[in-house]
Amino acid sequence: MSNSISFVGRLAADAELKHVGDNSVLEFRVANNVGYSRDKQVTNWFRCNLWGRQAERLEQYMTKGKQVYISGELTLRPYTTKDGVEKMSVDIRVGNLDFVGGSGSESQDQPAPRTAPAPAPQAGPSVEEEDSLPF
């Protein structure tokens, strides 16, 4: 890597898995705060791309608010807004990604996969059904 970068930040939104030909790419944004006190902090935003099988395996864990350590190759991509203003996007081709903390509401030991909400609990068996239970 010629333009190496490493940082810790939080996912700004759930990652999105896309397919480019036969390859998979996981796209996500990471916010990184820099500064020594809350009123003097600046937030840097990075657009990140993770390619290949690792992208497919990690997609379910990459949810908004997760804290991650990223290292990879930095590229600057110029673009023009709808208003004609020229801006620069900081993109990272991720070489290494590690989970370093929780989102605050989950256990920090193991990242929790994204799942559909659990179905609402149903009422227990009726009196007639209880007679037919094997125990």
Backbone torsions as a table, in degrees:
resi	resn	phi	psi	omega
1	MET	NA	132.8	-179.7
2	SER	-94.3	-32.5	179.3
3	ASN	-116.6	79.7	-174.9
4	SER	-84.5	145.1	176.1
5	ILE	-145.8	147.0	172.3
6	SER	-144.4	142.3	-177.3
7	PHE	-164.0	167.2	174.4
8	VAL	-116.4	137.6	178.5
9	GLY	-160.5	-175.1	179.8
10	ARG	-118.1	144.1	178.2
11	LEU	-67.0	130.6	-178.1
12	ALA	-79.3	-22.7	-179.7
13	ALA	-161.3	170.4	175.5
14	ASP	-61.7	140.5	178.6
15	ALA	-69.2	156.5	-178.3
16	GLU	-123.8	122.1	179.2
17	LEU	-89.2	127.6	178.7
18	LYS	-127.4	164.4	178.7
19	HIS	-121.7	130.4	177.5
20	VAL	-120.7	101.2	-173.5
21	GLY	63.6	-126.4	178.7
22	ASP	-89.7	-1.7	-176.8
23	ASN	-99.9	149.6	174.7
24	SER	-104.5	142.2	176.0
25	VAL	-134.3	132.6	177.3
26	LEU	-102.6	118.6	-178.2
27	GLU	-107.6	134.5	179.3
28	PHE	-158.8	161.2	177.5
29	ARG	-114.2	143.3	-179.7
30	VAL	-126.6	133.8	176.2
31	ALA	-100.2	131.8	-179.1
32	ASN	-127.3	120.4	179.8
33	ASN	-91.8	134.0	179.1
34	VAL	-125.4	132.9	178.6
35	GLY	141.1	159.4	-173.7
36	TYR	-95.9	-15.3	175.2
37	SER	-140.7	154.5	-173.4
38	ARG	-56.2	-38.8	-177.8
39	ASP	-77.4	-11.4	178.9
40	LYS	-111.6	7.8	-178.8
41	GLN	-76.3	147.8	174.3
42	VAL	-122.7	137.1	178.6
43	THR	-100.7	124.3	174.1
44	ASN	-98.7	137.8	179.9
45	TRP	-112.7	130.5	179.8
46	PHE	-122.9	132.8	172.2
47	ARG	-91.5	124.7	-174.5
48	CYS	-118.7	146.4	177.0
49	ASN	-131.1	127.5	177.1
50	LEU	-119.9	125.3	-172.2
51	TRP	-107.0	155.4	168.8
52	GLY	87.3	-157.4	-175.9
53	ARG	-64.2	-34.2	178.4
54	GLN	-61.0	-36.4	177.4
55	ALA	-61.2	-44.3	-179.6
56	GLU	-65.9	-39.7	-178.5
57	ARG	-71.3	-34.8	-174.7
58	LEU	-89.5	-14.3	-173.9
59	GLU	-51.4	-43.5	-175.6
60	GLN	-68.5	-19.9	-178.6
61	TYR	-94.9	-11.2	-172.3
62	MET	-88.8	79.3	-177.4
63	THR	-111.4	155.7	-177.9
64	LYS	-50.6	133.5	175.6
65	GLY	93.8	-15.1	179.7
66	LYS	-64.0	139.0	178.4
67	GLN	-93.0	130.1	-175.7
68	VAL	-134.4	151.6	169.6
69	TYR	-102.5	128.8	-177.8
70	ILE	-122.5	136.0	165.5
71	SER	-134.8	144.5	-177.8
72	GLY	178.4	-160.8	-177.5
73	GLU	-103.6	127.7	-177.5
74	LEU	-90.1	133.7	172.5
75	THR	-134.4	146.6	175.9
76	LEU	-107.0	128.3	-176.4
77	ARG	-121.7	112.9	177.7
78	PRO	-74.9	146.4	175.4
79	TYR	-151.3	164.0	-179.6
80	THR	-117.8	130.6	179.2
81	THR	-74.2	171.2	178.2
82	LYS	-60.5	-27.2	-179.7
83	ASP	-83.9	1.7	179.0
84	GLY	86.3	9.2	-179.8
85	VAL	-86.9	129.8	178.2
86	GLU	-84.0	131.0	-179.9
87	LYS	-133.9	173.3	-179.1
88	MET	-125.4	131.6	175.9
89	SER	-103.3	134.2	177.0
90	VAL	-96.6	111.8	-177.8
91	ASP	-110.3	144.5	179.4
92	ILE	-123.1	124.5	168.9
93	ARG	-90.7	106.5	-170.6
94	VAL	-70.7	128.6	174.1
95	GLY	-102.6	-32.3	-179.5
96	ASN	-143.5	134.7	178.0
97	LEU	-135.7	128.3	176.1
98	ASP	-131.6	143.5	172.9
99	PHE	-82.9	126.7	-176.6
100	VAL	-116.1	-4.6	179.8
101	GLY	-169.9	174.7	179.0
102	GLY	-94.1	179.1	177.8
103	SER	-87.5	5.4	179.2
104	GLY	103.6	-29.2	-177.5
105	SER	-110.6	-5.1	-176.9
106	GLU	-117.7	165.3	175.4
107	SER	-64.0	141.7	-179.7
108	GLN	-89.7	-3.7	-177.8
109	ASP	-71.1	-44.2	-174.5
110	GLN	-140.3	130.1	177.3
111	PRO	-65.6	139.1	-179.7
112	ALA	-88.5	131.7	179.4
113	PRO	-70.8	154.8	173.9
114	ARG	-70.6	131.6	178.2
115	THR	-139.2	163.6	174.9
116	ALA	-72.4	152.4	178.2
117	PRO	-58.1	145.0	179.4
118	ALA	-66.0	143.4	178.4
119	PRO	-66.4	152.9	179.4
120	ALA	-63.6	139.6	179.8
121	PRO	-63.6	143.1	179.3
122	GLN	-100.1	158.6	179.0
123	ALA	-64.7	153.8	179.8
124	GLY	-67.5	175.3	-177.7
125	PRO	-64.8	149.7	177.7
126	SER	-75.5	172.5	-178.9
127	VAL	-59.8	-40.1	179.9
128	GLU	-64.7	-40.1	-179.4
129	GLU	-69.6	-32.2	-178.8
130	GLU	-62.7	-32.8	178.6
131	ASP	-66.0	-26.8	-177.5
132	SER	-93.1	-1.6	178.6
133	LEU	-72.2	141.9	-175.2
134	PRO	-76.3	0.5	-178.3
135	PHE	-128.4	NA	NA
